[in-house]
Amino acid sequence: MADFVGRRRELKELREDIARTGLDTLSGRKAKAPRARVLLVAGRPGSGRTALAEALVREIADDYPDGVLRVRLSTPTGEGVPTDRAVRTLLEALGLPTPPGAAEDELSSDLRAALAGRRAVLLVDDALDPHQVDALLPDTPECLVVVTSEGPLTGIPDVRPCTLGGLDTPSAVRMLVHRIGDIRVANDPRAAEALAEECGGQPAALSLAGGWLAARPKASVADVAKQLHDMPAATSGPLARTFRLVYESLPQPAQRTLRLLPLAPAGLVDSHTASALAGCSVAAAQSILEDFAALGLLRSASDGLFLLPGCLTPLLQALLEAKERPAEVQLARARMLERAVRLLVSCRAMTEEDEDLVREKLDGLPRTMRFADRRAAATWLDTRLPALSAAATLAVADGELDTLARRFVAALARALSDHRGTAGAAPELYGLHRLVLDVAERRDLYREQAAALLNLADLDAETGRTQEALERYRAALDAGRAANDPYAAGRAMESVGGAYQELADWHRASDWFGRALSHALARGERADEARLYGRLGNVHTYAGRYGDALRSWRAASAGYRKLADVPGQAKALSEMARIQEYAGRPEESLHTCREAVEIARKAGDLRLQAALQVRLADTLDRLGDPAAARLHRSAADRLLGDDPAACEIRSGSD
């Protein structure tokens, strides 16, 4: 930070602690530390612990060529960040995938594996307890972990603490000079020293006092020191007194905006958030936020974002509870969520390729809620995602705005899917589906409950947690039946069959696919019928029941023919040919495969035609006709070039 002053002794001690021999080595138990060295910067909020940690990291950055990874373990309102989310933040900073729904232990193991052999610094800010830190510690001693916390990290061995008090008077005066220039300080150095003492040498208090003076060029340092000294004894602590001085000097609209800022999720504020909370224009909100940052009430972040300092949050929360009625607070929350929903709709609209469709979706939205292009919308989504995720969690936990919370979560899920793709957004979508499930269970919304369970189960299945997926699919079936939702019930039955198929339980898989098929037949869903006949045919094939498999695929082929789905019919016939070959009936397989080639030709599916030509060649080889087999392989090469991977369907001999 440009205004970081003092703390040279603490910086020197921290640097010496990096190379100091560990307790394990001194005791003779190990020749090398088994984990990364941990340095602790301890101090109360507002003591400058984060600034000191950042200054240390800047000084030693060249010694750690693999860079600096940053993560914050608590929100400005004092809640702890879930450990799995913190680990995901670090893995994403390393450019590594984070499986959706993965357990904390699995993610921690992935992080340690990723940091093995690296020389990096982990800056862990605002840790609340040792467990949070322990889950992040690399196993490699070449890494360094710098932690800021209010108290000790009991339970983590060989932690090197550095406990902060107030700045010494010369350093505190230099900090004031950084904020207001040297003329007023030089005119009355004794007053500057008195002001530093009134602020207790606390950097946060000095920043507020300096910001107040910077906004009033004609005010003297002595006047500020006297005002702080004369405040009632009930206003305890230098930071509380300095904050009160700054707060009471603000106009009434700005005071109210400041009081409402603790409602901002994750302590992240931009002009739209402030505008919605206070009920003012976006331009007015932006001007107010910039004034707050100049006063030291907010910290500037990237891309128009401001961060609420954690040391001020308790003071603002007390003002919010004392000055604002609960109904007004709830209305402000609702306005903020509604604004976020509209911004997400605008963000999602930018993914459309058709300009007319974009204009249609943006119709009715003010210019301030529109994005210049898709890239600008994606940047906004990426930078606001921590706040948006926190807003979703808070809205669901609140319980009073469930309808709006469901709209918000749905809009966020759609925006993430459209910008990142379903696979890329899977980790965030997993958490959002769990939030929807919480609301649905609380409100007995069985249809939404079934949808959330199905979405979660699909993500579980994709990441290999088949047993967990199976349990959720069964729960989704119960919820779908309770909602009298035939689509959800049928989807759940088919998915239960798919889970059993993944577990190689062919008997149960065929049973559940049969139930789903009966359900589809009763509803007259022909597309579902054809697909389910095919899935039954696959299970029978795996189980070696070739007669049942042929009957199922024959029914699937007939279903696709009735639907005029020519590619589907061709693929069903190709599966029949494969099963006939498995069953030792190559002549029948050859006949069926030729029929499938003709249908694939009508469908214009070159890839399928090539695959079928290869199957014909394999079958002809088995029948002792290598010359004809070579002709069919040549035909496949002409269709798709010389890439053998293009042929998806292989014969049993392969």
Secondary structure, 3 states (H helix, E strand, C coil): CCCCCCCHHHHHHHHHHHHCCCHHHHCCCCCCCCCCEEEEEECCCCCCHHHHHHHHHHHHHHHCCCCEEEEECECCCCCECCHHHHHHHHHHHCCCCCCCCCCHHHHHHHHHHHHCCCCCEEEEEEECCHHHHHCCCCCCCCCEEEEEECCCCCCCCCEEEEECCCCCHHHHHHHHHHHHCCHHHHHCHHHHHHHHHHCCCCHHHHHHHHHHHHCCCCCCHHHHHHHHHCCCCCCCCHHHHHHHHHHHCCCHHHHHHHHHHHHCHHHEECHHHHHHHHCCCHHHHHHHHHHHHHHCCCEECCCCCEECCCCCHHHHHHHHHHHCCHHHHHHHHHHHHHHHHHHHHHHHHCCCCCHHHHHHHHCCCCHHHCCCCHHHHHHHHHHHHHHHHHHHHHHHHHCCCHHHHHHHHHHHHHHHHHHHHHHHCHHHHHHHHHHHHHHHHHHCCHHHHHHHHHHHHHHHHHCCCHHHHHHHHHHHHHHHHHCCCHHHHHHHHHHHHHHHHHCCCHHHHHHHHHHHHHHHHHHCCHHHHHHHHHHHHHHHHHCCCHHHHHHHHHHHHHHHHHCCCHHHHHHHHHHHHHHHHHCCCHHHHHHHHHHHHHHHHHHCCHHHHHHHHHHHHHHHHHCCCHHHHHHHHHHHHHHHCCCHHHCCCCCCCC
